[in-house]
Structure formats: structure tokens, C-alpha cells
Amino acid sequence: MSDLIAIVYPTESRAEEMRQKLFSLQQEYLIKLSDAAIAVMHEDGKVKLNQMLSTTSVGAISGSFWGLLIGAIFLMPVFGLAIGAAAGALGGALTDFGVNDDFMKKLAATLKPGNAVLFLEVRQMTSDRVLEALSGTGGTVLKTSLNHHREQALRDALAGIAE
């Protein structure tokens, strides 16, 4: 089962910096992330999502391949490529996995303009090592699905409070 963690940062660049830090921890096999998205509240009141993976792009690439293959069978590879890319992009845009986009937008709408929230869907983590790496990095825990003890440990680590 995955855990949801949402941490607010004062800027989008700070949230991105922390996301990259978590990706490096993932390469060290200390954490497994299903999703890591950033939602930013802009001055105009609109929320922008910066997702880990663009499903539209993946769908377009996959659709292009299959469209080219099918188009080659019917001796119309360029037409097949174009139709496949369009269909794949549409299918990808309608696909949502990881943290729900509507949930992220609704939660990010409560932020001050300029602030960003890092949404994490964590499949597995070595808690003590990850919390040690995040110690003193700042950020405010907005929402989690962690139990009270683990959530407080995360809050303390972000604040740099040693146990």
C-alpha cells in the first residue's frame, strides 16, 4: 500500500530541489516513489501541475509506434503515424495515475501565491535513512496518510529537530 505525503515549500524551485533529492534517494534504493508531482499557486490564482511523467507524451509516442506499424501494413505509414500519435496523445491526456490531479489542484488552491506543494506517493521507504537525509530541509507538512507517529517524525525531520 502506498502513502501520500504533501509538503508545502515557499517556492516552486525549492519544491523541485526537494523532488530531485528524493529521486537521488530513490536511486540509492532508500525510497520507492510511484508519483512525485508539484502544484504551484500562481499570482493569478491558477494552479499549475508539474508532473513526474507526462501521460500525453507517453501516449503520443506509443500511439506513433503503433500507428506507423499499422500504417505500414496498409501502405500508408505517414498517415498511420499521424493518426496513431493523435489517438495516443488523446488517450494519454485522459489517463491519470498516481496522485489524483483534481485532489492536487483542490489542495494547492489553499496555498498563498508563489508557494508550491510537493505531492509524493511513496510505495516503500527506509524511514530512518530518508528522514536523516531530509533533516533540516524545511517545508511544512500539509497532508499525509501516515500514522501519527510517522507523520510527527517527518515534521520533526523537516524542521531539523533531532530525536
Buried (B, 14 or more C-beta within 10 A) or exposed (E): EBBBBBBBBBEBEBBBEBBEEBEEBBEEEBBBBBBBBBBBBEEEEEBEBBBBEEBBEBBBBBBBBBBBEBBEEEEBBEBBBBBBBBBBBBBBBEEEEBBEBEBBBEBBEEBEEEBBBBBBBBEBBBBEBBBEBBBEBBBBBBBBBBEEEBBBBBBBBBBEEEE
